Amino acid sequence: MALSIAILASAPHAFANHDHDHHHDDGEAHAHDHDHDHDHDHNHSHDHDQGHAHDNDIYAGYFDDAQIADRALSDWEGDWQSVYPYLLDGTLDPVFAHKAEQGDKTAEEYKAYYDTGYATDVERIVIDGSSVTFFANGESMTGDYQYDGYEILNYEAGNRGVRFIFELADDASEDALPHYIQFSDHSIYPTDAGHYHLYWGDDREALLEELTHWPTYYPSSLSGEEIVDEMLAH
């Protein structure tokens, strides 16, 4: 496991990806074929519509610096599973077919694109307090992480994203654990995450430049079909 985590911390497939020609979907706030369709019920109250539009703007990466607030690791607390196995076994195929109906790629091209983005050996992550446990290849490794601020990323498409960063505690006993983990989940202030993209490695600045791979995690309690429903709903 130590070797696996060490490799993941530096290899390209451990990180995340962005395509600047996108609209709005389940990738990071500025990219990953942002092609979610948000159908609005215009019978809702004006305030509700305003709030929903406001949330959609943030999700799509349009917000003011003043709206950003520090977040605690508890926002991502829970037991999380990688979506990559569901791509490999075909469970996510309906998602790629849906994207092809609205986007500029075939379903096969979308699947290949997400195959690169989702790829990771870390099939499960458990976050409890300051403790983060990575599960890969039948083994686990745990470290304590402390908040190290956030970074705003500006994208070529004109929108932006925020990475919330946590640093491994100095007394970590496992040298192979990534020194930094960076969360992106479309939110920019404290809220419980419904899913997230995680970047990890030992070079804080280099991780901010990683725009090719984005291992993505949903609650372990969800089935593959439920994750498909979640993705199609956004």
Buried (B, 14 or more C-beta within 10 A) or exposed (E): BEEBBBBBBBBEBBBBBBBEEBBBBBBBBBBBBBBBEEEEEEEEEEEEBEEBEEEBEBBBBBBEEEEBEEBEBEBBBBBBBBBBBBBEEEBBBBBBBBBBEEBEBEBEBBBEBBBEBBBBBBBBBBBEEBBBBBBBEEEBBBBBBEBBEBBEBEBEBEBBBBBBBBBBBEEBEBEBBBBBBBBBBBBBEEEEBEBBBBBBBBBBEEBBEBBBBBBBBBBBEBEBEEBBEBBBEB
